[in-house]
Amino acid sequence: MSQVGGFIAIEGEFGVTEREKAFPALLERLKPRCEEIIARYEEKRSALVQLMHLFQEHEGFVSPQAMRYASERLGITLADVESTVSFYTLLYRKPVGRYVVQVCRGLACSICGAEDAMRAFRERLGAGTLETTEDGLISYEEVECLAACDRAPCAQVNLEFVYDLDEKKIGEMIAAMRGGRYATAPMVQTEEPQRTWIVEQEGSIAQGRRSKGGLGVPDDPGGIDREGVIMLDRILAKGFAMHGASRERLVREVRDVTELVKEEGVRF
């Protein structure tokens, strides 16, 4: 049994990865840099995103050990850390490839041939959006506007722009990455990535399906009521009605907007 970055790791049946074994040494090496980052902010918790980027630069993703350290050092809950990391799509909670290719599918790029570019990437990589190639080298994602509309279709590789994509350039890019000749430096990779880096419980959200939200919570429009009906669908089905509130009780009768405005003396 050993302690790794705040966790008790049981060796043997479950095993401990080489990255986990190396984390304590990495943490000691990064602590001075972490303190520099924290010192920039009046509130320690404001340093969270920068700290997570720092650890991702050295591990290739935001590991559980890095999140645990941030929680303890910043004095916030692990849930606060995870909710922040899961919010930002450029923070990865699972390992990704050494090259992360993000192809723009915004309007300007779509008009200028993004569909052909995305098809070429998928076919040559053998991977769809949010997937990593079988050799673990390249992770592929189709993203919203990258704000380079004048050079559409465009992409980013490890956040470095590539403009005027066509099938020939795409082939050259992939060959250079696989041959170790690509101009942009590869990311650090301390663990072998799986097919996708999407965390399982977020799969429905990543694919555009509704989550259950607050089960049985009447005021949560994303929730599902006790009869299994999505609350927002029930609201839309019933139509809209405006209810006013008096000082004494909730007024359930539908009120005309103009009547309420006159009553409150509102002027425009």
N, C-alpha and C positions, 0 to 999 in steps of 0.2 A: 504494500500500500504506500502511496506517495501523494504529496500535495503539489498540485500544479495550478498556479495562478489563482489560488483561492478555492480550488476544488480538491476534494479527496478522490484520487483516481485509484481504482483497484486493478492491479496488473494481473495477468493470467488470462482468465476466460474472456474478460471484456477487452483487455489490452489497452495500451496507451500509445498513441501515435508518436512518431519522432517529433512532430511539431509540438505536441503537448509537452514532451520531455524537454524541448528546447525553450519553452516559453519563459520559465523563470529567468534564464540568462538574458533573453531578449528584453524582458521587462526591466531588469536591472540596467541594461544598456540604454533603454529609452526613457527611464525615469527623469533624468535631467531635462530632456526635451519636453516631456510631459509637464514638468514644473514651469518651464518657460511659457508654454501655451496657457496653462491655468492662470499664471500671473498677469496675463493680458486683460482679464475680465474681472469686473467687480463681483459678479456672482460666479462661483466656481462652476456651476452646472452649465453655464454658457459655453464652456470649453468642450462640451461633450462631442460635438460633431467633428471638431478639429482633432481631438484625441482618437476618434474612431478612424478617421482618415490616416492618421499616423500609423496606427497598428495595421491597417489594411495595406499600406505601402510596404510593410515588412513581412506580412504573413499572406498577402494575396486576397484576404477577406477579413471580415470582422469576426474573430473567433469568440466562443463563449468565455474563454479566459480573459480576453481583452475587455469584454463587456462587464465581467465580474470586477475587474480591476477598476474600471471607470465608475462603477456603482459605489465601490468602497471609497475611492479617492475623492469623488465629488460629493459624497454624502447624499446620494439619491438611490431610489430603489432600482433593482434590476429590471422591474417592469417599465420604469421610466426610460431606462437605457434601451431596452428592446423596442419599445414603442417608437422611439426616435430613429433608431437604426432601420427599423422596418419601413419607416415613412419615406426615406430617401433611396431612390432606385440606384444611385451610384455607390451605395454602401451594400456590400454583399455579405449575407450571413452564411453562405455556403461557398466552397471554393469554385472559382471560375477558371477559364483558360488563361494562358499567358498573354493572349491577345483578345480583347473584347471589341468586337466589331458591331457598331450600331449604325444601321442604315435608316436614313430619314424617310418617312412615309407621309410627310406633310403635303399640303395641296400643291405647292410649287414643284416639289420633287416628283409628285405623282403625275403631274402634267408633263414633266420633262423626262419621264421614263423610269421612275422609281420601281414600278412593278417589274419591269424587265431586270433591273439591277437586283432586286430582292430574289427573283426567281433564279438568277445566275448564282448568287451566293448560296441559296439553299441547295441547288443541285451540285455545285462544286464541293460544298462542305459536307453534304449529307446530313444536314442539321436544320431544324426549323427555328423560328424565333424562340428565344429563351432556352436554347439548347447549346450544349457543348459538343464538339466533334469527338469521335470515338477515341482519338489519340490524346484528348485532353488539352490540345494546344489552343484551339480557337473557340470562344463563346460568341454566339450570334444573337442579335436582338434587332427587332424593327421598332423604331421609336418615333415620337412626334417631332415637330419642327425643330431643326437644329440651328435655325436662323442664319443659313447661308444660301438663301433663295436665289441669289444672283449667280451661283455656281452649281445649280441643281442638275442632276441628282447628286446628293452628297452623302457622306458618312463620316463617322469618327472611329479611329482605331486607338484604343487607350487614350481617348479624349483628344487626339490629334486629328485635325480635319483632313479629309480626302475629297477632292472636288471632281465634277464632271465625270461621273462614273459611267463606264460602258463595259461590255463583256470582256474586252481585251484587257482593260486596266484591272478589272476584278480578278482575272486569271493571274495576272502578274503579281498582284498583291498577295494572293493566297500562296503562290509559289515562293515568293520572297519570305513570307512568314515561316513556311515549312522548311525552307532552306537556310534559315537563320540569317537572312540578308535584309530583312525589312528595316526601313529607316527608323521607325519608332521603336524605342526599347521595349522589350517584353516585360510584363508584370512579374513580380515574385510569385512563385507557386510552391507552397509548403505542404499541400495535400492534393492528392489526385481528385479532380472534380468528378462529380456524377453527371448524368445526362443533362439534368437541369439544375439550376441554382435556386429555383423557387422553393421556399419552405412550404411543406405539405399543407399546413392549415390555411395558407394563403392562395392555394391553387384556384379556388373558385373565383376569388377576386381578380387574380391575374388573367383569368380567361374571360372576364367580363360578366360573370354571373353574380347574382345578388347573394350577399351573405345573410345569415339568419338575424343578425342584429340583436336587439333586445327581445328575447322571447317573452311574450306576455306583457310587454311594457307598452301601455296604450299611447304614450306620447312619443314613442320612437317610430318615425315614419318608415324606417328600414326594418322594423321588427315584424314578427309574425304573431298574430293573436292566438288565443287558445283554440280557435276553430281551424287553424292552419292557413289563414288568409293573410297575405302580406298587407300590413297596415296601410301603406300608401295606396295600394289597389282598392282597399275598402273606402278610403277617403275620396278617391277619384270617382268611384262608382256612385257614391252618395251625392256628389256635387258639393259645391261650396256654400257655406252660410256664415254670416258674420254674427257673432254673439258679443254683446256688451256686458260689462260687469259693473253693477252698482256698488255703492259703499256698503250695502247690507247683505247682498246675496248675489249669486250668479244668475244672470238673466238668461233664460233659455230661449226666449222668443227671438226669432229673426228680426233684426232691426234694419231699417233703411239707413244707408250710409249718410245721406243728407240730414236725416233726423238727428243722428249722433253728432254730426259736425255742428249743427245749430245749437244743440243742447250743451256742447262743450265750449261753444263760442270760438271755434277755430277759424282763423282767417288765413287766406292765401295771398 
